[in-house]
């Protein structure tokens, strides 16, 4: 089983637009990552996002290259300062692969909680539009791979 943790792509700052949609650079970032993921033929049950516009836009772009059986959905508990316990429970109840699109520091905390790695470990470094794949083996989550626009660019 795999869980894909994704930090949203670069967003406009709140002075530029209070809804914080993706910036031009953010759109380019997530398109580059999506194109890379296309070759991996990823299939997930669902792609969940926090509901914030930048996460929603990132999730929608990812859905163009990641086959999501149930589509893209908003999920409570993925906001920057949310506690991770409810999301850990959601993950542990899954039998199929899922993708979660959210924010910092939430993604660092969730990745650390699942793997036991330090939140600042290179494998859990969530620059914008980063995808971290965690794999469950023997009831333990391990870092399988990570990709980001910095690696691809």
N, C-alpha and C positions, 0 to 999 in steps of 0.2 A: 504494500500500500504506500502511496505517495501523497504528501501534502505540499502544495506549492504556495509559499508565502511571497507576496509581492508588495513592494512599496510603490505607491502611485508615482507617475511621471512628474516632471517639474511643472509646477503650477504658477500662475501669475500671483504676484503679491497682493495682499488685501487692500493696499492703497490704489492699485491699478484696477482691481475688480474684487469686490467683497465676496463674491461667490467662489472665487479662486478656481476658475477653469484651468485646463492645461495651457501652458504657454506654447508658443510656436516651437520652441526647443523641446518641450515636453512631448508634444505630438510626434516630433521627429524621433525622440528617444524611444517611445513605446512602439512606434512602427518598426524601428530597427530591431528591438528585442522580439517583437512579434514575428518578424521575418525569420529571425534565428530560430525561434521555437517551432516554426512550421516544419522544419526538418526533423524535429523530435517526435512528430505525430502524437502529441499529448492528447489524452482523452480523460475528462473529469466528469463526475456526476453533475457538479454545479460550480459556477464561479460566483463567489460572494464578495460584495464590496460594502464599505462602511456607510454609504449613502451620501457622503460628501461628494460634490461634483467632480473633483479631480480624481477620486478613486473610482467613481462610476464611469467616467470617460476612459480611464485606464483599463478597467474590466471589459468594457465594450470593445475596445481595440483588441485586447487579448482574445476575445471570443471569435475574432476573425481568423485566428490561426490555431486555437485550442478548441477541440471539439468538446462542447459542454452538453451533455445529454439533457439536462434540465434548464439550460440557459444561464442567464445572469440575473442575480437577485441581491437586493439589499439585505444586510444582516446586522442586527444590533450587536454592539459589543466590540466593534473593530475600530473605534475612534482612538485618537492619539493617547489619551490618558485613561482609557477603559482598563479595568482589571482583566487579566487574561483567563481567569478560572472558568468562566462560562464558555469561552472559545475552546479551551483545552477539553472541556467536557463534550462539546460539539464534535471535535476532532475524534475523540476516543469512541464516540458512538457511531462513527462512520465505518462503512465496509468498503467504500469506493473512494477513489482519489477525488480530492477537491482542491480548489484554488481560492485563496483568501487575499483580497486586495485592500490594503489599509495604509497606515501611517507610522511614523516614528513618534514616540518611542515604543509604541505598542508592538510592532513587528520584532524589534530587538528583544523585548521582554518575552514575547511568545516563543520565539526561536530558542532563546536561552532556556526557558522553562521546559520545553520539549526535549532538547538535546543535552542539557547540562553544560553547554558551552558558555563562555563568558559573553555577554551582550556585545562587547567590542571585538570579539574574535573575527578575524578576516572573513571567515565563512559566513558570518552573520552580519557583515557590513552592508547595510541597506542604503546605498546611494539611490537617487531617484531612478525609478523604472527597473529596479533590481528584482530578479526572481530567484528565490532560494528553494531548492527541492529537498525535502526531508523524506527519508525512506524508513518505514517501520520494519525492523527485523528483530525477531526474538523479543517482542514487546518493548523494544527500545527504538527511539527515533534517532537517526543519524543523518548527518549532512551528506547528501548524495552529489549535488552539484549546485553551482551558483552562476548566474549570468547577469551582466549589467551592461549598459551602454558604454561604460568606460572600457570594459574588456573587449567589446565588439568594435569600438571606434578606433 
